[in-house]
Amino acid sequence: MTPLIQIDHLTKDFRGTKALDDFSLSLEGGRIVGLLGENGSGKTTLLKILAGLLMDYQGSVRISGHQPGAATKKLVSYLPDTSAIPTNLTVTQAVDLYARFFADFDRRKAQEMIDFFALPEHKRISELSLGTAEKLQILLAIARQAQIYLLDEPLSGIDPASRERILRGILTNFSEDALMLVSTHLIHDIEPVIDQTLFIKRGQLILNQETDALREEYGKSLEAIFKEVYA
C-alpha cells in the first residue's frame, strides 16, 4: 500500500534557522495521528508544506505519491491555525463559498454538522464567539470528502465543555479510510481518539509510536509522557 504521506529528509530553513531538520515520516490511511510539540517545534511548518502552501524546502514530500501542489489540493483538507475566510460572510455564505471552491465539499454533511453544533446559520462570522467561529472552521474542513485532513490547533479557542462534543462531531464525519493529522497542545482532550503519536522537537521527529503501545511502555498518560519528554 502506498502511504498517503511519505516524507524523506525534509529540511526547511527560515532565514538560517531550521524549522524542520532532516525530517522523515510515513503515514497510511485509516488512522488519526497526533502531532505534538512545543511552540516553534515545526508543527505548523510541516502542515503548511503538506498542504502545498510552502514549496521552498529540501528533501522529498509526497501526498499519495504526488508532490504537494495543485495535484494534491483535491486530496487534502487543511484547517489552518488562523482563518482566512472573510468575516462579513454568514455561516450559510461560508458554506456556499466552500461548496463552490471545492468539488468534494459535501453539503449534506455540512448541514448535519451545522445542526450538530447548533450554529446560527444567518449570523455573520464577525458576530460569532471565538469558539463558535472555530466550530465553523472545523465544519468546513471536515465536510470535504478528502483523503487527508490536516488540522492545526482545532480546539484552541473552544471551551472545555464543548471539546468532547466537537471531537464527537469530527469522528462521526471522518471516513475510516482517511488520514487525519492533528497538531495540538490540548493533549488530554485529544488523547482518547488518536491512534498514533508523533513528538517533534526543534524540527526533528523524536518519537513516532502507536499511542496504546506508548502508554503501556511508559505506564503513564500521553500528557504525562509529553511533560517528561519535554522537561
Order of alpha helices (4+ residues) and beta strands (2+ residues): beta-beta-beta-alpha-beta-beta-alpha-alpha-alpha-beta-alpha-beta-alpha-beta-beta-alpha-alpha
